[in-house]
């Protein structure tokens, strides 16, 4: 099929390249000249495992191209809207200006029978509003809401082999026709047995924010248990293992630690609360305020642990911070707990040295005053304390005996609970985990 993808940052770059890999002819449109230049040259503008390879492969087929020309969408039968919906400045609500702008720019080029596919995460009610606007200009075009469920670090796999596909479609023949067209777009994963849920606009919009809210709640729950374990002498890791064997609960997302960050979970749960308030249902989501509070409190706890280990103050003490990205296999530092902790320690006068395999350029753009180094050895050299704050595999598999030879003080805070306390203490380290004895 002829497909256009409007917005080619994280979501759009992955979506466009993977749609080409599924056999479609795709044009990606973005106003950012740098992103378009990078993608046109077959280079991923950010780190995402597998994206570089798929861009190179699909660029050579002629099925994938990128441009800043908004008229390039003309002639496509399906138009994916993949722009960002960041948190509105000074508020919890989502900023929908990019979504509105993308749709307005698309309107002059719509033809009868075209299908507009919304993938951006939006507040419930947005799809109905946009559908009405589209109908004013081209009544025979149809909007479908098709939320994305990409995990950073696994986005290519999640697009090519999703665990579910959701369509929010209007009632009647227009919705049936739009569904048939999307079935053709997703023919490959559907033929592999990917579950398909077809529903209405509001439910499709709610699926993504409900899923993210549930995951955030699960993470904050186990972090609340970690707080209790610390005062009661329990081990939150063993606790998570034990309750995780209950298949009603499951072990995934029960990893206590520094908490969640990134460009989705924090802003999505806040926007969800804001929209519930607008609809007069704010009491239904008041629990998410505590979920957010627990999550942010973990950062305070790590800073406090650093003070305790270093005798009550961090000023003028050298601290190695292993990690800047909000999660491994990503260079995303948006609302990164790791980078936030590093910045707080710096504000308290510590000599902070931050390292990360991929996120240093993005981290430097947000916190240019921090000291960044390219290797673990540089970060820990002469350090009084080591913080493991992003669970990159290369950090989780460090040799404690070898590392002990490089530091001034053999003390480590495992803020992701990925290290073996016995091995590290056996190598002479003062080891502290979150919610562990």
N, C-alpha and C positions, 0 to 999 in steps of 0.2 A: 504494500500500500504506500501511497504518498503521504508522508507524515511531517508535520512541523512541530518543533519543540521550542516554546517561548520561554526564555530564561535558561542560561547554560552554566550556572554555577554548580554547586554540588549535585543537587537533584537532577537538574537538566542535563549536565554533562554525562552522568551515569545513564539516565533514561534514554537520551538520544543515541549514545553509542551502543547500548544494549538492544534498542529497537532495530538498529541497523544489523546487529548480529542475528536478530530473529528473522532477517530477510527483507526488511522494509527499506524504502528509499526515504532518507531523513534529512531535513534541513534544520539546523539549530540556529536560533536568532537570539542575540543578546546585545545590549547597548554598550557593554564593557569591551572596548577594543582589545585590551590585553588578553582577556579570556578567549575571545574569538580568534586572535592571532595564535595563541598557544594551541587551542583545539584544532585549528586549521592545519597547523604544522604537525599534528599527531602527537602533541605533548599534553600530558595531564597537568592542569594548572594547580593541582593540589595532590597530596598523597592519598591514594586509595588503592589497596592491593588489587591488581588485575586490571585497573582502568587503563594504564599506559599501554598494556598489551592489546586490549580490545580496541583502543583508539587507533593504534598502528594498523591492526588487521583490517578494520572496517574502512579506514581512510583510503587504503589501497584498493578497495573494491569499487569505489565510486558511488557507493550507496549513502555516504555520510559527508555532509559539508556544513560549514558554519559561516555566518555572515552577521553584519550589523544592520543589514537592510531589512526593515520590517515588511516590505512588500514581498519578500522572498517566501512568505507563508502562502501566497496566492497559488492556487492549483493543488494544494494538499487537501486531502479528504478528511483528515483527522488532525486536530491541533491540540497538543498537550501544553497546558499552562503549568510551568514548573518554577515559578519565581518564589522568592522568600517572603515569609510573613513574620518578621522579627517582632520583639516586644516593643510596644510604643514607648517612646521616651517619656520617663516620669510616670508611667502607668503600667498596670499589669496586662492591659488589653493588647491584642495583636494589631500590628500596623498593616493595613490591607492596601496601602497605596500602590505597591508593586503589582498586586493581583488586579486591581482596578485598571491600572495603566496598561497592563498586558492585554486585558480583554478589550479595552477601548482601541488599542492599536490594531487588534485583530479584526474588529468589526467591518472596516471598509473592504476587507478581502474575503469575507465569508460568502459562500455560495449556497443555494438550496441543497439540502442533504448533507452539508458538512456537519461533523461532530466535533464539539469542543470538549476536551477532557481536562477537568481540574484535578491536579495532583497535589497542589500546595495544601498545607495544613491550615484550615480556616475555621473561624467560629461558626457554629451551627446557625443557619439562616442565610449564609453568604451565597450558597448555590442558588437558592430560589431568587435572590435579588439579581444575581448575574444572569440567570436564565431569562428573567423578565427583560433585562437590558438587551440581551441578544435578540430576543423576540421582537423588540422594537425596530431593529435594523434588518434582521433576516429571519422572518417567522418560520422558515423551513429548515433552519439550523437547530441542532439539539445539543444541550449541555448534559454531560454525564459527570458525576463526581466519582473519581477513582483514586482513593487515598493511597499514599505510598507507605510502605512499612520497612524502609531500608535501615539496616544497622550500619553505622560507620565502621569501616574495616571489613565489611562483608557485603557492601552495596551491590557489587557486580553479581555476585552469586544470588543475592536476594531478588534482583531484577530478573535474571534469567531463569531462576528456579524458586519462585516465591512460595511461601507456605500457605498463602490464600490470596485471592483476588476479589475485590469488592467493587461493584458498580452501584452508584446511586442514579437511578433513571426516572424520568417522568412517566406517568401513566399513559396508556394508549399506544397507538401505532408508532408515534415518533420514538417513544422509549423502546419499543420492541425492535425497531430498525437500528437504533443506536446500539442496543445490546448486540445485535448480530454483527455490526461493524467492529465493535470492540472484541467480540469473540474471534474475529478474523485477525485482529492485531495480536491477540494473545493466543493464537492457535497452538503454538508450540508448547507453552507451559500447560495449557488446558488439556492438550492431548496426553501430557505426561501425568494427568490426574490431579493437578492443582485444584483444590476446592474453590468453587465460585459462589459468592454470596451476592444476589441481586436484590436491591432494596430501594428505598426512597432517598431523596436528597438528605433530609436531616439525619437519618441513621448512618448513612455513608460518611457524613461529616463528623459524626460523633465517634465513629469506630476508632480513628487514629488517636484522638485526644483521650478517649476512654482507655485505650490500650496503654498509652504512655502514662496516664495517671495511675493505672494499676501497677505498672512496673515501678514507678517512682514510689508508690506506697509500699511495695514489697521491699525495696531497698531501704527505705527509711524505717520500716518495721524492724528489720534485722539490725540496723544501726541503733535503734532504741534499745534493743536487747543487748547490744554491745555496751551501751552505757550502764545498763543494769548489771551485766556481768562484771564490769570493772569494779563496782562497789560491793558485789556479792562474792567475788572470787571465782566466778565461773569462766568458761571458755566458750566464746560465741561461735567459734568455728565448729567445735564439737556439737554445740546446740543446733546449729544450722544443719549439720549432717543428720542429726537425729530427727528433727522435724521434717527435713527434706525427704525422708523415706516415705512419708505419707504422700501418696500420689495425688491427694487433693491439694497439697501444698507445693510439692516439687522443690528440687534443690536449686534450680536456676534463679539468679537474681537474689539469692540469699547470701551474698558475700559482703560481710560487714567491712567497713573501711572508711575511706575519706568521703564517700558519697558520689552522687551523680553530678554531671555538668553537661557541657556541650550546647549545641544550638537547638535542641528539641525538647528534652524533658523539662528543664526549668521554665522556659518561656511557655511551653504548651500547658503545663498545669496552671500557671498564672493566668494565661488567657482563658482557660476553661473556667476558672473561678470568676473572672471578670464577666464573661458572657452569661454565666449562670445568674449573676447579680442583675444584669440587664434584663434577663427574662423573668426576674422575680423568684428565682429558685436558688438563691445564694446559700441558704441553709443546707441544701443537699451536698454541697462541696466544701463545707467549712473544714472538714478533716484534712483537706489538701493544704490548708495553711500550716497545720502542724507537720505534715509531710515535708513541706518546704523548710520549715524552721529546723526540724531535726537534721535535714540535709546540710544546711548552712552551719549548724552547730558543730558538725564534725571537723570543720576547718579550724574553728576556735580550739577544739580539743587537741589537734595536732600541734598547734602553736604553743598551747599550755604544756603539753608533754615535752616539747623542745626546751622550754624554760626549766621544767623540773629536772631534766637530765643534765642540763648545763648549770645547775646550781642556783636557779632562780632568775637568771637574766641571759639574754642571747646577745646583748650588745658586744661588739668587737670579737665575737666568736665566729669561726669559719664553719659554715654549714653547707654541705653538698646536697643539692636537690636533684634527685634522679627522676626526671619526667617534667614535661611542660604541657603536653597534650592532655585533653580531658579523659582520654582512654587510649589504650595501645592500638597500633595499626591505623593511626590517624594523625594528621598534623593540625587538627582543629583545636584551637585554644579558647573558643568561645565559652565563657563562664566556666573555665577550667579550675577545678578545686586545687590541682597541683600548682598552677601558676599563681593562684590567689594566695596560697600558703607561702610561696616563695616571696611574693610582694609584701605580705604582712611581716615576715621575718626581717626583710630588708628595712621596712619602716621602723622596726624596733632596734635597728642598729647592727644587725648581724651582717657578716661578710658572706653573702650568699653567692654560690656558684651553681648555675642551672645547666643541666645537659638534657638532651632529648635526641633520639635518632632522626626525627623529621620535623619537629615543630619549632625549632629555634627561630627561623625567620618570622613566623607568625607571632611568636611570643615577644620577640624584640620589637615588633611593630606596636604592641600594646603596652609593654613595660620596657622601654629602651634603657632605663636606668639600671636594670639588673645586669649582672655579669653572666655571660653565656660562654660555655666551653663545649667542645665537640666530642669529648670522650668522658667515660666514667673515670679514668685515671686522672685526667685534669681536674675533674670536679672534686674528687675525694682527696687529692694531694694536700696533706697537712690539715685536713678537716678535723673539727672537734665533734661533729655529729653528721651522720648521713641520714637523709630522708628518702625513702622509696615511696613516691607519690603517684606514679603512673606505672602500671604493671606490665611494661614491655617484657617480652620473654628474656631478652638479654640481661635485664635487671633481676628477674626472678631466679635466674640460674647462675648468678655471680658466685664465685668461690670465696667464702668468708675468710679463709686462712690467707689467701693471696691478697685480698683487699685490706686485711688488717696491717699488712706491711707498709701501706701507703698513707694511712691516716695518722693523725696526732692523737685522737681519742677514739677508741673502738666502741662507738655507740651508734645504734641504728634504730630509727623508728620505721617500722614496716606498716605504712599507712594503708596498704592494700591487703595485708594478711596473706602474702603469697610465699613467704620464706619459711624455712624450717627452723623454728626457734631452738631446737636441740642442737642442730648443726652450728648455728651461729653462736650460741652461748658456749658450745664446746670449743669454738675457735677463739674464745676470749672476748666476745662482744657482749656489751650490754644491749640486750634486745628488748624492744617494746613494740607490741602490736596493739591494735584497737580492739578492746573487748576480750583480750587474752591475758591470762595470768602472767 
